Structure formats: structure tokens, C-alpha cells
Amino acid sequence: MQLCWKLALMMLVLVCVTAQQHNYRRPTRVGVSCCKEVSGGRIPASIKLMGYKHQNALSPCVDAVIFYTEKEKLCSDPKAPWIKNRLNGLKKIVD
């Protein structure tokens, strides 16, 4: 008899959880704005950089250092040998 009550209680919990998930609405899809590919090429010294941010790889985004200029963002390979020198003196940008 006690087993029957436990089974009935478990079924009731399962029904409640399932009913709650039915009313759950997924959030609207937000467009992904990230680096999907990077360049290993050096950014010319003539381009003034305002700051940078490190982007972790999380598909479809790739591991990258994003350099910010006044007009655009540049996606660079964090393993490129010149990156460390360009990061000196730049402000790290936090979203």
C-alpha cells in the first residue's frame, strides 16, 4: 500500500513538471554578433585602436581578440606573435 502512495506521488510530481514545461516560452532569437573567423595579419600601426576584448570560442564564434577602432571591429588570431605588443596600453573592454 505504501508503495502505491509513493508511486502516485511520483506520478503527480511528473505531471506537474511536464505541465509547467508546456507553458514555457522560449526567448526570441537574438542575432549573434561575434567573430566567426580571424585574421593572422598584422594590424598596421597607422590604424588607431581604442580598446580590445578577448572572445572565447563558443560556436559559431571562434577564439579571437577583437580590436576596436573608431569605426569598426577587427577580429585577430590571439596566437599571432604581434598581438601581445598591440595589447600594451589598450583599455580592455567589458560588455
Biopython code that builds the backbone (N, CA, C, O; Angstrom):
import numpy as np
from Bio.PDB.StructureBuilder import StructureBuilder

atoms = [
    (1, "MET", "N", (0.827, -1.195, 0.000)),
    (1, "MET", "CA", (0.000, 0.000, 0.000)),
    (1, "MET", "C", (0.869, 1.255, 0.000)),
    (1, "MET", "O", (0.580, 2.219, -0.709)),
    (2, "GLN", "N", (1.953, 1.237, 0.814)),
    (2, "GLN", "CA", (2.839, 2.381, 0.894)),
    (2, "GLN", "C", (3.538, 2.616, -0.448)),
    (2, "GLN", "O", (3.765, 3.762, -0.837)),
    (3, "LEU", "N", (3.876, 1.542, -1.151)),
    (3, "LEU", "CA", (4.497, 1.652, -2.457)),
    (3, "LEU", "C", (3.543, 2.314, -3.444)),
    (3, "LEU", "O", (3.970, 3.088, -4.301)),
    (4, "CYS", "N", (2.285, 2.020, -3.330)),
    (4, "CYS", "CA", (1.271, 2.613, -4.209)),
    (4, "CYS", "C", (1.206, 4.128, -4.016)),
    (4, "CYS", "O", (1.082, 4.869, -4.991)),
    (5, "TRP", "N", (1.287, 4.597, -2.767)),
    (5, "TRP", "CA", (1.255, 6.038, -2.483)),
    (5, "TRP", "C", (2.488, 6.736, -3.033)),
    (5, "TRP", "O", (2.402, 7.827, -3.598)),
    (6, "LYS", "N", (3.638, 6.089, -2.860)),
    (6, "LYS", "CA", (4.880, 6.666, -3.379)),
    (6, "LYS", "C", (4.828, 6.785, -4.898)),
    (6, "LYS", "O", (5.254, 7.790, -5.466)),
    (7, "LEU", "N", (4.305, 5.754, -5.544)),
    (7, "LEU", "CA", (4.188, 5.759, -6.995)),
    (7, "LEU", "C", (3.216, 6.848, -7.453)),
    (7, "LEU", "O", (3.475, 7.539, -8.438)),
    (8, "ALA", "N", (2.111, 6.999, -6.746)),
    (8, "ALA", "CA", (1.125, 8.027, -7.085)),
    (8, "ALA", "C", (1.719, 9.427, -6.904)),
    (8, "ALA", "O", (1.472, 10.316, -7.719)),
    (9, "LEU", "N", (2.497, 9.623, -5.841)),
    (9, "LEU", "CA", (3.131, 10.906, -5.592)),
    (9, "LEU", "C", (4.158, 11.227, -6.685)),
    (9, "LEU", "O", (4.234, 12.361, -7.158)),
    (10, "MET", "N", (4.938, 10.231, -7.077)),
    (10, "MET", "CA", (5.914, 10.440, -8.147)),
    (10, "MET", "C", (5.221, 10.794, -9.457)),
    (10, "MET", "O", (5.700, 11.656, -10.195)),
    (11, "MET", "N", (4.117, 10.150, -9.750)),
    (11, "MET", "CA", (3.366, 10.446, -10.972)),
    (11, "MET", "C", (2.810, 11.870, -10.936)),
    (11, "MET", "O", (2.812, 12.564, -11.953)),
    (12, "LEU", "N", (2.336, 12.303, -9.774)),
    (12, "LEU", "CA", (1.798, 13.654, -9.619)),
    (12, "LEU", "C", (2.893, 14.697, -9.854)),
    (12, "LEU", "O", (2.662, 15.701, -10.529)),
    (13, "VAL", "N", (4.073, 14.463, -9.301)),
    (13, "VAL", "CA", (5.200, 15.374, -9.499)),
    (13, "VAL", "C", (5.571, 15.418, -10.977)),
    (13, "VAL", "O", (5.810, 16.498, -11.517)),
    (14, "LEU", "N", (5.623, 14.288, -11.628)),
    (14, "LEU", "CA", (5.950, 14.225, -13.048)),
    (14, "LEU", "C", (4.938, 14.997, -13.889)),
    (14, "LEU", "O", (5.322, 15.709, -14.816)),
    (15, "VAL", "N", (3.671, 14.866, -13.581)),
    (15, "VAL", "CA", (2.626, 15.590, -14.309)),
    (15, "VAL", "C", (2.777, 17.101, -14.100)),
    (15, "VAL", "O", (2.628, 17.872, -15.048)),
    (16, "CYS", "N", (3.067, 17.522, -12.880)),
    (16, "CYS", "CA", (3.231, 18.958, -12.602)),
    (16, "CYS", "C", (4.420, 19.535, -13.354)),
    (16, "CYS", "O", (4.324, 20.617, -13.933)),
    (17, "VAL", "N", (5.532, 18.826, -13.349)),
    (17, "VAL", "CA", (6.734, 19.305, -14.048)),
    (17, "VAL", "C", (6.478, 19.376, -15.548)),
    (17, "VAL", "O", (6.857, 20.350, -16.199)),
    (18, "THR", "N", (5.839, 18.353, -16.096)),
    (18, "THR", "CA", (5.544, 18.335, -17.531)),
    (18, "THR", "C", (4.588, 19.463, -17.902)),
    (18, "THR", "O", (4.765, 20.103, -18.939)),
    (19, "ALA", "N", (3.589, 19.713, -17.084)),
    (19, "ALA", "CA", (2.629, 20.781, -17.367)),
    (19, "ALA", "C", (3.300, 22.147, -17.308)),
    (19, "ALA", "O", (2.958, 23.041, -18.083)),
    (20, "GLN", "N", (4.246, 22.312, -16.401)),
    (20, "GLN", "CA", (4.955, 23.579, -16.274)),
    (20, "GLN", "C", (5.813, 23.834, -17.506)),
    (20, "GLN", "O", (5.889, 24.970, -17.976)),
    (21, "GLN", "N", (6.449, 22.818, -18.030)),
    (21, "GLN", "CA", (7.284, 22.972, -19.208)),
    (21, "GLN", "C", (6.449, 23.302, -20.438)),
    (21, "GLN", "O", (6.941, 23.968, -21.348)),
    (22, "HIS", "N", (5.242, 22.869, -20.487)),
    (22, "HIS", "CA", (4.363, 23.136, -21.624)),
    (22, "HIS", "C", (4.090, 24.632, -21.751)),
    (22, "HIS", "O", (3.958, 25.134, -22.868)),
    (23, "ASN", "N", (4.005, 25.349, -20.645)),
    (23, "ASN", "CA", (3.736, 26.783, -20.661)),
    (23, "ASN", "C", (5.002, 27.614, -20.880)),
    (23, "ASN", "O", (4.917, 28.827, -21.071)),
    (24, "TYR", "N", (6.152, 26.984, -20.856)),
    (24, "TYR", "CA", (7.419, 27.694, -21.023)),
    (24, "TYR", "C", (7.554, 28.172, -22.458)),
    (24, "TYR", "O", (7.390, 27.392, -23.397)),
    (25, "ARG", "N", (7.852, 29.453, -22.628)),
    (25, "ARG", "CA", (8.070, 30.007, -23.964)),
    (25, "ARG", "C", (9.540, 30.313, -24.117)),
    (25, "ARG", "O", (10.156, 30.932, -23.249)),
    (26, "ARG", "N", (10.089, 29.881, -25.213)),
    (26, "ARG", "CA", (11.493, 30.154, -25.487)),
    (26, "ARG", "C", (11.660, 31.625, -25.811)),
    (26, "ARG", "O", (10.787, 32.228, -26.437)),
    (27, "PRO", "N", (12.779, 32.212, -25.389)),
    (27, "PRO", "CA", (13.017, 33.613, -25.725)),
    (27, "PRO", "C", (13.222, 33.768, -27.222)),
    (27, "PRO", "O", (13.616, 32.826, -27.909)),
    (28, "THR", "N", (12.953, 34.952, -27.711)),
    (28, "THR", "CA", (13.156, 35.188, -29.137)),
    (28, "THR", "C", (14.639, 35.104, -29.452)),
    (28, "THR", "O", (15.488, 35.397, -28.610)),
    (29, "ARG", "N", (14.923, 34.714, -30.631)),
    (29, "ARG", "CA", (16.311, 34.520, -31.041)),
    (29, "ARG", "C", (17.003, 35.861, -31.242)),
    (29, "ARG", "O", (16.492, 36.745, -31.930)),
    (30, "VAL", "N", (18.157, 35.993, -30.638)),
    (30, "VAL", "CA", (18.954, 37.206, -30.772)),
    (30, "VAL", "C", (20.061, 36.905, -31.763)),
    (30, "VAL", "O", (20.694, 35.852, -31.686)),
    (31, "GLY", "N", (20.299, 37.806, -32.679)),
    (31, "GLY", "CA", (21.349, 37.606, -33.674)),
    (31, "GLY", "C", (22.717, 37.536, -33.014)),
    (31, "GLY", "O", (22.993, 38.272, -32.067)),
    (32, "VAL", "N", (23.558, 36.665, -33.504)),
    (32, "VAL", "CA", (24.890, 36.502, -32.956)),
    (32, "VAL", "C", (25.818, 37.519, -33.608)),
    (32, "VAL", "O", (25.943, 37.574, -34.832)),
    (33, "SER", "N", (26.460, 38.315, -32.778)),
    (33, "SER", "CA", (27.396, 39.310, -33.268)),
    (33, "SER", "C", (28.755, 38.993, -32.654)),
    (33, "SER", "O", (29.066, 39.415, -31.540)),
    (34, "CYS", "N", (29.557, 38.239, -33.406)),
    (34, "CYS", "CA", (30.855, 37.821, -32.901)),
    (34, "CYS", "C", (31.767, 37.531, -34.080)),
    (34, "CYS", "O", (31.349, 37.558, -35.237)),
    (35, "CYS", "N", (33.022, 37.253, -33.755)),
    (35, "CYS", "CA", (33.979, 36.881, -34.791)),
    (35, "CYS", "C", (33.784, 35.406, -35.127)),
    (35, "CYS", "O", (33.889, 34.538, -34.261)),
    (36, "LYS", "N", (33.501, 35.142, -36.382)),
    (36, "LYS", "CA", (33.344, 33.763, -36.830)),
    (36, "LYS", "C", (34.594, 33.276, -37.543)),
    (36, "LYS", "O", (34.739, 32.086, -37.823)),
    (37, "GLU", "N", (35.499, 34.211, -37.835)),
    (37, "GLU", "CA", (36.815, 33.879, -38.382)),
    (37, "GLU", "C", (37.776, 34.995, -38.000)),
    (37, "GLU", "O", (37.353, 36.114, -37.711)),
    (38, "VAL", "N", (39.057, 34.692, -38.000)),
    (38, "VAL", "CA", (40.064, 35.665, -37.574)),
    (38, "VAL", "C", (41.131, 35.825, -38.651)),
    (38, "VAL", "O", (41.274, 34.999, -39.552)),
    (39, "SER", "N", (41.863, 36.910, -38.520)),
    (39, "SER", "CA", (42.977, 37.177, -39.415)),
    (39, "SER", "C", (44.268, 37.091, -38.609)),
    (39, "SER", "O", (44.331, 37.563, -37.474)),
    (40, "GLY", "N", (45.280, 36.496, -39.190)),
    (40, "GLY", "CA", (46.581, 36.427, -38.544)),
    (40, "GLY", "C", (47.456, 37.599, -38.951)),
    (40, "GLY", "O", (48.532, 37.811, -38.393)),
    (41, "GLY", "N", (46.972, 38.372, -39.946)),
    (41, "GLY", "CA", (47.746, 39.503, -40.449)),
    (41, "GLY", "C", (47.857, 40.621, -39.433)),
    (41, "GLY", "O", (46.940, 40.856, -38.647)),
    (42, "ARG", "N", (48.985, 41.307, -39.457)),
    (42, "ARG", "CA", (49.269, 42.402, -38.532)),
    (42, "ARG", "C", (48.385, 43.608, -38.865)),
    (42, "ARG", "O", (48.194, 43.944, -40.033)),
    (43, "ILE", "N", (47.849, 44.255, -37.822)),
    (43, "ILE", "CA", (47.095, 45.498, -37.995)),
    (43, "ILE", "C", (48.119, 46.623, -38.130)),
    (43, "ILE", "O", (48.968, 46.783, -37.254)),
    (44, "PRO", "N", (48.057, 47.401, -39.204)),
    (44, "PRO", "CA", (49.044, 48.473, -39.405)),
    (44, "PRO", "C", (49.055, 49.468, -38.246)),
    (44, "PRO", "O", (48.018, 49.746, -37.645)),
    (45, "ALA", "N", (50.237, 49.999, -37.941)),
    (45, "ALA", "CA", (50.393, 50.963, -36.846)),
    (45, "ALA", "C", (49.602, 52.238, -37.117)),
    (45, "ALA", "O", (49.286, 52.980, -36.186)),
    (46, "SER", "N", (49.281, 52.498, -38.373)),
    (46, "SER", "CA", (48.531, 53.709, -38.719)),
    (46, "SER", "C", (47.068, 53.641, -38.268)),
    (46, "SER", "O", (46.402, 54.672, -38.176)),
    (47, "ILE", "N", (46.572, 52.451, -37.990)),
    (47, "ILE", "CA", (45.188, 52.297, -37.520)),
    (47, "ILE", "C", (45.170, 52.490, -36.013)),
    (47, "ILE", "O", (45.821, 51.755, -35.270)),
    (48, "LYS", "N", (44.410, 53.495, -35.571)),
    (48, "LYS", "CA", (44.323, 53.800, -34.141)),
    (48, "LYS", "C", (43.325, 52.861, -33.473)),
    (48, "LYS", "O", (42.148, 52.819, -33.830)),
    (49, "LEU", "N", (43.823, 52.111, -32.495)),
    (49, "LEU", "CA", (42.968, 51.182, -31.757)),
    (49, "LEU", "C", (42.490, 51.840, -30.474)),
    (49, "LEU", "O", (43.266, 52.487, -29.771)),
    (50, "MET", "N", (41.195, 51.669, -30.170)),
    (50, "MET", "CA", (40.583, 52.280, -28.991)),
    (50, "MET", "C", (40.564, 51.324, -27.787)),
    (50, "MET", "O", (40.608, 51.763, -26.638)),
    (51, "GLY", "N", (40.499, 50.029, -28.060)),
    (51, "GLY", "CA", (40.415, 49.041, -26.995)),
    (51, "GLY", "C", (40.356, 47.645, -27.588)),
    (51, "GLY", "O", (40.435, 47.466, -28.804)),
    (52, "TYR", "N", (40.217, 46.661, -26.715)),
    (52, "TYR", "CA", (40.160, 45.278, -27.169)),
    (52, "TYR", "C", (39.308, 44.442, -26.223)),
    (52, "TYR", "O", (39.001, 44.846, -25.102)),
    (53, "LYS", "N", (38.941, 43.272, -26.713)),
    (53, "LYS", "CA", (38.193, 42.302, -25.908)),
    (53, "LYS", "C", (38.607, 40.914, -26.370)),
    (53, "LYS", "O", (38.800, 40.684, -27.564)),
    (54, "HIS", "N", (38.743, 39.997, -25.436)),
    (54, "HIS", "CA", (39.026, 38.607, -25.801)),
    (54, "HIS", "C", (37.705, 37.874, -25.918)),
    (54, "HIS", "O", (36.870, 37.933, -25.015)),
    (55, "GLN", "N", (37.517, 37.183, -27.031)),
    (55, "GLN", "CA", (36.304, 36.398, -27.269)),
    (55, "GLN", "C", (36.657, 34.922, -27.189)),
    (55, "GLN", "O", (37.556, 34.457, -27.890)),
    (56, "ASN", "N", (35.958, 34.189, -26.343)),
    (56, "ASN", "CA", (36.164, 32.744, -26.242)),
    (56, "ASN", "C", (35.416, 32.031, -27.354)),
    (56, "ASN", "O", (34.420, 32.532, -27.876)),
    (57, "ALA", "N", (35.905, 30.871, -27.700)),
    (57, "ALA", "CA", (35.265, 30.074, -28.741)),
    (57, "ALA", "C", (34.003, 29.421, -28.191)),
    (57, "ALA", "O", (34.057, 28.635, -27.245)),
    (58, "LEU", "N", (32.899, 29.749, -28.782)),
    (58, "LEU", "CA", (31.613, 29.133, -28.468)),
    (58, "LEU", "C", (30.814, 29.190, -29.756)),
    (58, "LEU", "O", (30.299, 30.244, -30.130)),
    (59, "SER", "N", (30.712, 28.074, -30.424)),
    (59, "SER", "CA", (30.159, 28.008, -31.769)),
    (59, "SER", "C", (28.888, 28.850, -31.910)),
    (59, "SER", "O", (28.005, 28.756, -31.057)),
    (60, "PRO", "N", (28.772, 29.649, -32.935)),
    (60, "PRO", "CA", (29.604, 29.750, -34.130)),
    (60, "PRO", "C", (30.800, 30.691, -33.969)),
    (60, "PRO", "O", (31.552, 30.888, -34.923)),
    (61, "CYS", "N", (30.987, 31.268, -32.795)),
    (61, "CYS", "CA", (32.084, 32.208, -32.566)),
    (61, "CYS", "C", (33.395, 31.447, -32.363)),
    (61, "CYS", "O", (33.401, 30.312, -31.886)),
    (62, "VAL", "N", (34.506, 32.091, -32.734)),
    (62, "VAL", "CA", (35.825, 31.464, -32.599)),
    (62, "VAL", "C", (36.659, 32.227, -31.576)),
    (62, "VAL", "O", (36.333, 33.359, -31.219)),
    (63, "ASP", "N", (37.735, 31.602, -31.109)),
    (63, "ASP", "CA", (38.659, 32.249, -30.190)),
    (63, "ASP", "C", (39.296, 33.428, -30.925)),
    (63, "ASP", "O", (39.879, 33.253, -31.995)),
    (64, "ALA", "N", (39.186, 34.626, -30.354)),
    (64, "ALA", "CA", (39.672, 35.816, -31.056)),
    (64, "ALA", "C", (39.967, 36.943, -30.085)),
    (64, "ALA", "O", (39.452, 36.981, -28.968)),
    (65, "VAL", "N", (40.811, 37.862, -30.541)),
    (65, "VAL", "CA", (40.981, 39.151, -29.880)),
    (65, "VAL", "C", (40.300, 40.149, -30.800)),
    (65, "VAL", "O", (40.654, 40.278, -31.972)),
    (66, "ILE", "N", (39.315, 40.855, -30.248)),
    (66, "ILE", "CA", (38.581, 41.846, -31.043)),
    (66, "ILE", "C", (39.161, 43.213, -30.720)),
    (66, "ILE", "O", (39.089, 43.678, -29.582)),
    (67, "PHE", "N", (39.737, 43.852, -31.733)),
    (67, "PHE", "CA", (40.265, 45.199, -31.575)),
    (67, "PHE", "C", (39.198, 46.179, -32.038)),
    (67, "PHE", "O", (38.576, 45.984, -33.083)),
    (68, "TYR", "N", (38.988, 47.236, -31.255)),
    (68, "TYR", "CA", (38.002, 48.260, -31.578)),
    (68, "TYR", "C", (38.706, 49.508, -32.099)),
    (68, "TYR", "O", (39.636, 50.017, -31.471)),
    (69, "THR", "N", (38.253, 49.996, -33.253)),
    (69, "THR", "CA", (38.710, 51.272, -33.774)),
    (69, "THR", "C", (37.532, 52.229, -33.646)),
    (69, "THR", "O", (36.490, 51.858, -33.106)),
    (70, "GLU", "N", (37.684, 53.442, -34.133)),
    (70, "GLU", "CA", (36.567, 54.393, -34.065)),
    (70, "GLU", "C", (35.395, 53.954, -34.928)),
    (70, "GLU", "O", (34.247, 54.289, -34.632)),
    (71, "LYS", "N", (35.674, 53.204, -35.999)),
    (71, "LYS", "CA", (34.624, 52.863, -36.952)),
    (71, "LYS", "C", (34.260, 51.383, -37.036)),
    (71, "LYS", "O", (33.167, 51.037, -37.483)),
    (72, "GLU", "N", (35.170, 50.511, -36.609)),
    (72, "GLU", "CA", (34.916, 49.089, -36.831)),
    (72, "GLU", "C", (35.562, 48.212, -35.767)),
    (72, "GLU", "O", (36.283, 48.683, -34.887)),
    (73, "LYS", "N", (35.276, 46.915, -35.883)),
    (73, "LYS", "CA", (35.893, 45.901, -35.028)),
    (73, "LYS", "C", (36.748, 45.018, -35.935)),
    (73, "LYS", "O", (36.356, 44.699, -37.057)),
    (74, "LEU", "N", (37.913, 44.631, -35.437)),
    (74, "LEU", "CA", (38.814, 43.772, -36.197)),
    (74, "LEU", "C", (39.045, 42.482, -35.423)),
    (74, "LEU", "O", (39.437, 42.516, -34.256)),
    (75, "CYS", "N", (38.807, 41.359, -36.062)),
    (75, "CYS", "CA", (38.953, 40.051, -35.426)),
    (75, "CYS", "C", (40.338, 39.496, -35.725)),
    (75, "CYS", "O", (40.682, 39.258, -36.882)),
    (76, "SER", "N", (41.130, 39.290, -34.677)),
    (76, "SER", "CA", (42.502, 38.818, -34.852)),
    (76, "SER", "C", (42.736, 37.512, -34.120)),
    (76, "SER", "O", (42.081, 37.202, -33.124)),
    (77, "ASP", "N", (43.690, 36.755, -34.643)),
    (77, "ASP", "CA", (44.077, 35.478, -34.049)),
    (77, "ASP", "C", (44.854, 35.743, -32.759)),
    (77, "ASP", "O", (45.910, 36.372, -32.807)),
    (78, "PRO", "N", (44.359, 35.281, -31.609)),
    (78, "PRO", "CA", (45.050, 35.543, -30.343)),
    (78, "PRO", "C", (46.425, 34.885, -30.251)),
    (78, "PRO", "O", (47.220, 35.237, -29.379)),
    (79, "LYS", "N", (46.715, 33.932, -31.141)),
    (79, "LYS", "CA", (48.011, 33.252, -31.118)),
    (79, "LYS", "C", (49.041, 33.929, -32.016)),
    (79, "LYS", "O", (50.203, 33.524, -32.041)),
    (80, "ALA", "N", (48.628, 34.944, -32.743)),
    (80, "ALA", "CA", (49.569, 35.653, -33.620)),
    (80, "ALA", "C", (50.650, 36.317, -32.760)),
    (80, "ALA", "O", (50.340, 36.873, -31.706)),
    (81, "PRO", "N", (51.913, 36.266, -33.195)),
    (81, "PRO", "CA", (53.016, 36.767, -32.367)),
    (81, "PRO", "C", (52.969, 38.270, -32.088)),
    (81, "PRO", "O", (53.524, 38.706, -31.080)),
    (82, "TRP", "N", (52.346, 39.059, -32.917)),
    (82, "TRP", "CA", (52.324, 40.515, -32.758)),
    (82, "TRP", "C", (51.238, 41.003, -31.799)),
    (82, "TRP", "O", (51.244, 42.167, -31.399)),
    (83, "ILE", "N", (50.319, 40.132, -31.434)),
    (83, "ILE", "CA", (49.161, 40.524, -30.610)),
    (83, "ILE", "C", (49.582, 41.132, -29.278)),
    (83, "ILE", "O", (49.060, 42.175, -28.886)),
    (84, "LYS", "N", (50.523, 40.494, -28.574)),
    (84, "LYS", "CA", (50.925, 40.959, -27.243)),
    (84, "LYS", "C", (51.380, 42.420, -27.284)),
    (84, "LYS", "O", (51.006, 43.216, -26.422)),
    (85, "ASN", "N", (52.181, 42.765, -28.282)),
    (85, "ASN", "CA", (52.683, 44.142, -28.390)),
    (85, "ASN", "C", (51.554, 45.135, -28.638)),
    (85, "ASN", "O", (51.588, 46.250, -28.117)),
    (86, "ARG", "N", (50.550, 44.742, -29.430)),
    (86, "ARG", "CA", (49.444, 45.664, -29.725)),
    (86, "ARG", "C", (48.515, 45.851, -28.531)),
    (86, "ARG", "O", (47.854, 46.884, -28.420)),
    (87, "LEU", "N", (48.458, 44.864, -27.634)),
    (87, "LEU", "CA", (47.582, 44.966, -26.461)),
    (87, "LEU", "C", (48.124, 45.975, -25.434)),
    (87, "LEU", "O", (47.362, 46.550, -24.657)),
    (88, "ASN", "N", (49.448, 46.179, -25.443)),
    (88, "ASN", "CA", (50.056, 47.114, -24.483)),
    (88, "ASN", "C", (49.453, 48.497, -24.627)),
    (88, "ASN", "O", (49.405, 49.058, -25.722)),
    (89, "GLY", "N", (48.994, 49.040, -23.511)),
    (89, "GLY", "CA", (48.447, 50.395, -23.499)),
    (89, "GLY", "C", (46.989, 50.509, -23.910)),
    (89, "GLY", "O", (46.409, 51.592, -23.839)),
    (90, "LEU", "N", (46.395, 49.412, -24.335)),
    (90, "LEU", "CA", (44.978, 49.459, -24.726)),
    (90, "LEU", "C", (44.083, 49.133, -23.540)),
    (90, "LEU", "O", (44.456, 48.373, -22.646)),
    (91, "LYS", "N", (42.901, 49.724, -23.553)),
    (91, "LYS", "CA", (41.907, 49.503, -22.499)),
    (91, "LYS", "C", (41.123, 48.228, -22.834)),
    (91, "LYS", "O", (40.658, 48.043, -23.959)),
    (92, "LYS", "N", (40.991, 47.358, -21.831)),
    (92, "LYS", "CA", (40.179, 46.161, -22.017)),
    (92, "LYS", "C", (38.713, 46.544, -21.917)),
    (92, "LYS", "O", (38.292, 47.184, -20.954)),
    (93, "ILE", "N", (37.938, 46.145, -22.922)),
    (93, "ILE", "CA", (36.520, 46.489, -22.971)),
    (93, "ILE", "C", (35.715, 45.349, -22.382)),
    (93, "ILE", "O", (35.935, 44.186, -22.722)),
    (94, "VAL", "N", (34.797, 45.672, -21.514)),
    (94, "VAL", "CA", (33.933, 44.682, -20.880)),
    (94, "VAL", "C", (32.502, 44.939, -21.336)),
    (94, "VAL", "O", (32.005, 46.063, -21.265)),
    (95, "ASP", "N", (31.852, 43.888, -21.802)),
    (95, "ASP", "CA", (30.438, 44.022, -22.248)),
    (95, "ASP", "C", (29.519, 43.992, -21.065)),
    (95, "ASP", "O", (28.303, 44.089, -21.226)),
]
sb = StructureBuilder()
sb.init_structure("model")
sb.init_model(0)
sb.init_chain("A")
sb.init_seg("    ")
for serial, (resi, resn, name, xyz) in enumerate(atoms, 1):
    if name == "N":
        sb.init_residue(resn, " ", resi, " ")
    sb.init_atom(name, np.array(xyz, "f"), 0.0, 1.0, " ", f" {name:<3s}", serial, name[0])
structure = sb.get_structure()
